[in-house]
Amino acid sequence: MAPRELPGARASARLLDPRVAALLRSRLPEVAEHTIAAVTAEVPADAGPFGGPMGRTIEQAVQMALAGFFRLSSEGADPGTPLSSAIDGAYRLGQGEARSGRSVDALLSAYRVGARASWRELSAIAVAEDLPADAVASFAETVFAYIDELSAASVAGHNDQTDSMARTRERYLDRLGQALLRGDPADVLI
């Protein structure tokens, strides 16, 4: 999947002051922690993966997604630069949800809740740093466009994995049918 340039990316790249971007970046671990807490509280289907041994890995994935966003929105950043690590991570997350037998709905809900929780903290920092209203608005546009990109990548990963699993199941059923027609013994059918 080829990462695309995000709507509003050029505007926020011009408007997000490097000092503010550095301050926001320094708060990533805290923002990621609060984001995960919000997702765990508001999306019960995700409480299991966040609470288990995957919790730290997921927290790092949230930090990586936020860091990818800051690469995009920092002054001097090239908005056309692919954000492949974050997009690839979102794609793999979608695949993992499919392999676990979960729908993509809970994951997309987690993205929405995570975006709101992250935005609440990031915008408070931006406002406290006296970022002009138009810069905050462009920053918001870029945040939500970025979440849309991550969501789309996860849906693509989920769909690709689901399709792959369906093809594999179909091949197994074909082999089973052929074995039954040949009259293969029961131990071969298992």
C-alpha positions as CSV (number, residue, x, y, z in Angstrom):
1,M,0.0,0.0,0.0
2,A,1.5,3.3,-1.1
3,P,1.2,6.1,1.6
4,R,-0.4,9.2,0.2
5,E,0.0,12.9,1.0
6,L,-2.5,13.9,3.6
7,P,-5.0,16.7,3.0
8,G,-4.0,19.8,4.9
9,A,-0.4,18.5,5.4
10,R,1.2,21.4,3.6
11,A,-0.7,24.0,5.6
12,S,0.2,22.5,8.9
13,A,3.8,21.9,7.9
14,R,4.1,25.7,7.4
15,L,2.2,26.6,10.5
16,L,3.4,24.3,13.2
17,D,6.3,26.1,14.9
18,P,9.4,23.9,15.4
19,R,9.5,24.9,19.1
20,V,5.9,23.8,19.6
21,A,6.5,20.6,17.6
22,A,9.5,19.8,19.8
23,L,7.4,20.4,22.9
24,L,4.6,18.2,21.5
25,R,7.1,15.5,20.6
26,S,8.5,15.5,24.1
27,R,5.1,14.8,25.5
28,L,4.5,11.7,23.2
29,P,4.9,9.1,25.9
30,E,2.4,10.8,28.2
31,V,0.0,11.4,25.3
32,A,0.3,7.8,24.2
33,E,-0.3,6.6,27.7
34,H,-3.5,8.7,28.1
35,T,-4.6,7.7,24.6
36,I,-4.4,4.0,25.5
37,A,-6.2,4.6,28.7
38,A,-9.0,6.4,26.9
39,V,-9.3,3.6,24.3
40,T,-9.3,0.9,27.0
41,A,-12.0,2.7,28.8
42,E,-14.2,3.5,25.8
43,V,-13.6,0.5,23.6
44,P,-14.1,-2.6,25.8
45,A,-13.4,-4.9,22.9
46,D,-9.8,-3.7,23.0
47,A,-9.2,-4.0,26.7
48,G,-7.8,-7.5,26.5
49,P,-5.0,-6.7,24.0
50,F,-4.1,-3.4,25.8
51,G,-4.0,-5.0,29.2
52,G,-2.0,-8.1,28.3
53,P,1.6,-8.5,27.3
54,M,0.8,-6.7,24.0
55,G,0.1,-3.5,26.0
56,R,3.7,-2.2,25.8
57,T,3.9,-3.1,22.1
58,I,0.6,-1.3,21.4
59,E,1.8,1.7,23.4
60,Q,4.9,1.8,21.3
61,A,2.8,1.6,18.1
62,V,0.7,4.5,19.3
63,Q,3.9,6.5,20.0
64,M,5.2,5.5,16.5
65,A,2.0,6.7,14.9
66,L,2.2,10.0,16.8
67,A,5.8,10.4,15.9
68,G,5.0,9.8,12.3
69,F,2.4,12.5,12.5
70,F,4.9,14.9,13.9
71,R,7.4,14.2,11.1
72,L,4.5,15.2,8.8
73,S,3.5,18.4,10.7
74,S,6.8,19.8,11.7
75,E,8.1,22.9,9.9
76,G,10.5,21.9,7.2
77,A,9.1,18.4,7.0
78,D,8.4,17.2,3.5
79,P,4.6,16.3,3.5
80,G,5.1,14.1,0.5
81,T,7.5,11.9,2.4
82,P,5.9,8.5,2.8
83,L,5.0,7.7,6.4
84,S,5.5,4.0,5.6
85,S,6.4,2.8,9.1
86,A,3.2,4.1,10.7
87,I,1.0,3.1,7.7
88,D,2.7,-0.3,7.5
89,G,2.1,-0.7,11.3
90,A,-1.6,0.1,10.9
91,Y,-1.8,-2.3,8.0
92,R,-0.3,-5.1,10.1
93,L,-2.6,-4.2,13.0
94,G,-5.6,-4.8,10.6
95,Q,-4.1,-8.1,9.5
96,G,-3.7,-9.1,13.2
97,E,-7.3,-8.3,14.0
98,A,-8.4,-10.5,11.1
99,R,-6.1,-13.3,12.2
100,S,-7.6,-13.1,15.7
101,G,-11.1,-13.4,14.3
102,R,-12.1,-9.9,15.2
103,S,-13.9,-7.4,13.0
104,V,-12.3,-4.1,12.0
105,D,-15.1,-2.2,13.8
106,A,-13.5,-2.2,17.2
107,L,-10.2,-1.1,15.7
108,L,-11.7,1.8,13.9
109,S,-13.6,2.8,17.0
110,A,-10.2,2.7,18.9
111,Y,-8.7,5.0,16.2
112,R,-11.6,7.5,16.7
113,V,-11.3,7.4,20.4
114,G,-7.5,7.6,20.3
115,A,-7.7,10.6,17.9
116,R,-10.0,12.5,20.2
117,A,-7.9,11.7,23.3
118,S,-4.7,12.7,21.5
119,W,-6.2,15.8,20.0
120,R,-7.5,16.9,23.4
121,E,-4.0,16.9,24.9
122,L,-2.1,18.1,21.8
123,S,-4.5,21.0,21.2
124,A,-4.2,22.0,24.9
125,I,-0.5,22.2,24.5
126,A,-0.7,24.1,21.2
127,V,-3.2,26.6,22.7
128,A,-1.0,27.0,25.9
129,E,1.9,27.9,23.5
130,D,-0.2,30.6,21.9
131,L,-0.4,28.9,18.5
132,P,-2.7,31.1,16.3
133,A,-6.3,29.8,15.8
134,D,-5.7,29.2,12.1
135,A,-2.6,27.1,12.9
136,V,-4.6,25.1,15.5
137,A,-7.3,24.5,12.9
138,S,-4.9,23.3,10.3
139,F,-3.2,21.2,12.9
140,A,-6.6,19.6,13.7
141,E,-7.3,18.9,10.0
142,T,-3.9,17.2,9.6
143,V,-4.5,15.1,12.8
144,F,-7.8,13.8,11.6
145,A,-6.6,13.2,8.0
146,Y,-3.7,11.2,9.5
147,I,-6.1,9.1,11.5
148,D,-8.1,8.5,8.3
149,E,-5.0,7.3,6.6
150,L,-4.2,4.9,9.5
151,S,-7.8,3.7,9.5
152,A,-7.7,3.0,5.8
153,A,-4.5,1.1,6.1
154,S,-5.9,-1.0,8.9
155,V,-9.0,-1.8,6.9
156,A,-6.9,-2.7,3.9
157,G,-4.8,-5.0,6.0
158,H,-7.9,-6.6,7.6
159,N,-9.5,-7.1,4.2
160,D,-6.4,-8.6,2.6
161,Q,-5.9,-11.0,5.5
162,T,-9.6,-12.0,5.5
163,D,-9.4,-12.7,1.7
164,S,-6.2,-14.7,2.2
165,M,-7.7,-16.8,5.0
166,A,-10.8,-17.4,2.8
167,R,-8.6,-18.6,-0.1
168,T,-6.6,-20.9,2.2
169,R,-9.8,-22.3,3.7
170,E,-11.2,-22.9,0.2
171,R,-8.0,-24.8,-0.8
172,Y,-8.3,-27.0,2.3
173,L,-11.9,-27.7,1.5
174,D,-11.0,-28.6,-2.1
175,R,-8.3,-31.0,-0.9
176,L,-10.7,-32.5,1.6
177,G,-13.4,-33.0,-1.1
178,Q,-10.8,-34.6,-3.4
179,A,-9.6,-36.9,-0.6
180,L,-13.2,-37.9,0.2
181,L,-14.0,-38.6,-3.5
182,R,-10.8,-40.7,-3.7
183,G,-11.9,-42.6,-0.6
184,D,-8.8,-41.8,1.4
185,P,-8.7,-43.3,4.9
186,A,-9.9,-41.3,7.8
187,D,-6.4,-40.6,9.2
188,V,-5.5,-38.9,6.0
189,L,-8.6,-36.7,6.1
190,I,-7.7,-35.3,9.5
